[in-house]
Amino acid sequence: MRAVVQRVASARVLVEARVVGEIGRGLLVLLGVARDDTEADVAYTAAKVRELRLFEGEDGKPMDHSVAAVSGAILVVSQFTLYGDVRRGRRPSFDAAAPPEAARGLYEAFVRELRTAGVAVSTGEFQAMMQVELVNDGPVTILVDSRRSF
């Protein structure tokens, strides 16, 4: 499972000009599910995202608090293209991405895991063409991979 995590002042997702998910201060998470991902990948990635210390502390210390500690929210957007492989040719191969029916279950499990931990979570719309708008705060962008490949 791969996540691109961006600290945001605000973010929202639109589908056909309709807002389907929106947050203020918090994290935008673009989430990709691999063909061989399991519940263990969900647990690892959700815990890592939830506990990342990306927000300033009271004393001005940068990157000292988690999203929950600052009462922030998380916007989760499915993005199978995180598994696009362009090592050969110019057209991406998505062989490593999970098929939609498997990916949906793990994506929903990821969202549930965050909500169960008490974090406010909004989402995009799975398998829809979405427009994502965000105000990146910093900018801060972190990559998380359950296989720890980077």
C-alpha positions, 0 to 999 in steps of 0.5 A: 500500500502506498500513500502520498501524504500532504499537509494541507490548510484545506482540501476538497474533492469534486466529482462532476462539479459536486463536492464529495469530500472536504477538510480544513487543516489536516492531511490529504492522503492519496492512497494506492492499493497493490495487488498483494496487499493485505489487512496488515498493509492497511494497519501499518499504513493507517497507523503510520499516517495517523501518527506522522508528526507533521504539525507545529507544536505549541512551542513553535517546534516544527513537525512535532504533533500528529493530525489528531493532536491538532484536531485536524482531519484527513481526506483520503482519495483512492489513486491506483496510479501510484502503482504506475510503472514507467520503467519500460516505454512511455505508457504506464503499466498498472499490473502491480495495482490491485483490481478495483474489487480488491482495492475497494475493500482495502481502501474502505478498511483503511478509512475505517481504521482511521475513523476507529482511531477517532480521526475525522475522515472525509473521502473521495469517490472510489473509481470516479474521475475526481478533481482534487483541490488543495492548499499545501501547507509548507509545502509538506509531502511525505511518502509512505509504503507498507513494503518500506521500499522507500 
